[in-house]
Amino acid sequence: MRSIVGLWRWRGNPLCRRSDRREAWLALCAVILIVVITPAVGWLGASAAHSALLQNAKEQERGRHQVWATAESVQTRAPLDSDPESAAQRPDRHRVVAHWAAPDGSNHKSSVGTQQRVQPGERFRIWTDTEGHAVSRPMSPGTASSYAALAGLAAGVGAAAAMETGRRLTVRQLLRRRYSRWDEEWARIGPDWGRTGSNN
């Protein structure tokens, strides 16, 4: 952006080199591309991720079921947090050894995690797959939308970073070419620098 302002101020100055103009135009094009392309890439990324996540959520809803489980033993664990104050605000995690009947009628027994307090012999709800294995709850549409927004944001930031990286690499090539020309010019006039009448 600074090079764009500099080009506008010195556009009529004979000391403004062709490479300065190229660098300024390159910066202007990069800004325009970032402003135009970044939102588009972010929106496309969010839309694609949202469609895929919603499809995944629907598949999870079809393949997961809530069943009643009966607790046999309960083990309470405090939240894993280094800050005692924030840990006190989080619910305790419980590991429950329970048994339940799968949707196909088969019996299962395993250790499952829950945040609700249960006592041995009590019944509580868990999620299982079609084979009766304990699984997490299906993804909700709200969670899918949140993940899609994060994916879109990451895609937009990645596109902007890629364009800025390309601009910096191009500017570096312009600088190398400029320094190379300076070296060639110095090699031509350097031996005669400071000599009186060297141009005669």
C-alpha positions in Angstrom: 0.0 0.0 0.0 2.9 2.3 0.8 4.3 1.8 -2.7 0.9 2.7 -4.3 0.8 6.0 -2.4 4.4 6.6 -3.4 3.7 6.0 -7.0 0.8 8.5 -7.0 2.9 11.2 -5.3 5.9 10.7 -7.6 4.2 9.7 -10.8 5.6 12.7 -12.7 9.0 12.6 -11.1 11.8 11.6 -13.5 13.5 9.7 -10.7 10.6 7.3 -10.5 12.0 4.1 -12.1 10.2 1.6 -14.2 10.7 -1.0 -11.4 9.1 1.3 -8.9 6.0 1.6 -11.1 5.9 -2.2 -11.5 6.2 -2.7 -7.8 3.4 -0.2 -7.1 1.1 -1.8 -9.7 1.9 -5.2 -8.3 0.9 -4.0 -4.8 -2.3 -2.5 -6.2 -3.2 -5.7 -8.0 -2.5 -7.7 -4.9 -4.8 -5.5 -2.8 -7.6 -5.8 -5.4 -7.2 -9.6 -5.6 -7.2 -10.0 -1.9 -10.3 -7.8 -1.5 -12.2 -9.6 -4.3 -10.9 -13.2 -4.2 -10.6 -13.8 -0.4 -14.3 -13.4 0.4 -15.2 -15.6 -2.7 -12.8 -18.4 -1.7 -14.0 -18.2 1.9 -17.6 -18.4 0.8 -17.0 -21.3 -1.5 -15.0 -23.1 1.1 -17.7 -22.6 3.8 -20.4 -23.8 1.3 -18.5 -26.9 0.4 -17.7 -27.7 4.0 -21.2 -27.1 5.1 -22.7 -29.4 2.5 -20.2 -32.2 3.4 -20.7 -31.8 7.1 -24.5 -31.7 6.8 -24.3 -34.9 4.7 -22.1 -36.5 7.4 -24.6 -35.4 10.1 -27.5 -37.0 8.3 -25.5 -40.2 7.9 -24.8 -40.1 11.6 -28.4 -39.6 12.4 -29.4 -42.6 10.3 -26.7 -44.8 11.8 -26.9 -43.9 15.4 -29.6 -44.7 18.0 -30.3 -43.8 21.6 -30.8 -46.7 23.9 -31.2 -47.2 27.6 -28.2 -48.4 29.5 -28.0 -49.6 33.1 -25.0 -48.5 35.2 -23.1 -51.1 37.1 -20.2 -49.0 38.5 -19.3 -45.3 38.3 -16.0 -43.6 38.5 -15.9 -39.8 38.7 -13.0 -37.8 37.2 -12.3 -34.1 37.7 -11.9 -32.0 34.5 -8.4 -32.0 33.0 -7.5 -28.3 33.5 -4.5 -26.6 34.9 -6.6 -23.7 36.1 -8.5 -24.6 39.3 -11.1 -21.8 38.9 -12.1 -22.8 35.3 -12.0 -26.5 36.2 -14.4 -25.8 39.0 -16.9 -24.4 36.5 -16.9 -27.5 34.3 -18.9 -30.6 35.1 -17.2 -33.7 36.3 -16.7 -36.5 33.8 -18.0 -39.9 34.8 -16.8 -43.2 33.5 -19.7 -45.7 33.8 -19.5 -49.4 33.3 -22.9 -50.2 31.9 -24.8 -52.8 30.0 -27.4 -52.3 27.3 -29.4 -53.9 24.5 -28.5 -52.9 21.0 -31.1 -52.1 18.4 -30.7 -55.6 16.9 -31.4 -57.1 20.4 -27.8 -58.1 21.2 -26.5 -57.4 24.7 -23.4 -55.2 25.3 -21.3 -54.2 28.2 -18.6 -51.5 28.2 -17.3 -48.4 29.9 -18.9 -45.2 28.6 -18.4 -41.6 29.4 -21.1 -39.3 30.6 -21.5 -35.9 32.3 -24.7 -36.7 34.1 -24.6 -38.2 37.6 -25.7 -41.8 37.7 -25.7 -44.3 40.5 -25.1 -48.1 40.1 -28.4 -49.6 39.0 -29.8 -46.5 37.4 -30.7 -46.2 33.8 -29.4 -43.5 31.4 -29.4 -42.8 27.7 -26.4 -43.5 25.5 -25.8 -43.4 21.7 -24.9 -46.6 19.8 -24.3 -47.5 16.2 -26.2 -50.2 14.4 -24.0 -52.9 15.9 -24.6 -51.7 19.4 -21.2 -50.2 20.1 -21.2 -47.0 22.2 -20.5 -43.9 20.1 -20.8 -40.1 20.5 -24.0 -38.2 19.7 -24.6 -37.3 16.1 -23.4 -34.0 14.8 -26.0 -31.3 15.1 -26.7 -28.8 12.2 -25.5 -26.0 14.4 -22.2 -27.7 15.0 -21.9 -28.4 11.3 -22.5 -24.7 10.5 -19.8 -23.6 13.1 -17.2 -26.0 11.6 -18.2 -24.8 8.1 -17.7 -21.2 9.1 -14.2 -22.0 10.5 -13.4 -23.9 7.3 -14.4 -20.9 5.2 -12.4 -18.5 7.3 -9.4 -20.8 7.0 -9.8 -21.0 3.2 -10.1 -17.2 2.9 -7.0 -16.6 5.1 -5.1 -19.2 3.2 -6.0 -17.5 -0.2 -4.9 -14.1 1.1 -1.7 -15.5 2.5 -0.9 -17.2 -0.8 -1.5 -14.0 -2.8 0.6 -12.0 -0.4 3.4 -14.6 -0.6 3.3 -14.4 -4.4 3.5 -10.6 -4.2 6.5 -10.7 -1.9 8.3 -13.3 -4.0 7.7 -11.2 -7.1 9.0 -8.1 -5.4 12.1 -10.0 -4.3 12.7 -10.9 -8.0 12.3 -7.3 -9.0 14.8 -6.2 -6.3 17.3 -8.8 -7.4 17.0 -7.6 -11.0 17.4 -4.0 -9.8 20.5 -4.8 -7.8 21.9 -6.8 -10.7 21.5 -3.8 -13.0 23.2 -1.6 -10.4 26.1 -4.0 -10.2 26.4 -3.9 -14.0 26.3 -0.1 -14.0 28.8 0.1 -11.3 31.1 -2.3 -13.0 30.9 0.0 -16.1 31.5 3.4 -14.4 33.1 2.4 -11.1 36.7 2.4 -12.3 36.4 6.0 -13.5 34.5 7.2 -10.5 35.9 10.5 -9.1 38.4 11.0 -11.9 38.5 14.5 -13.4 37.8 14.5 -17.1 37.1 10.8 -17.3 34.3 11.4 -19.7 36.5 13.3 -22.2 
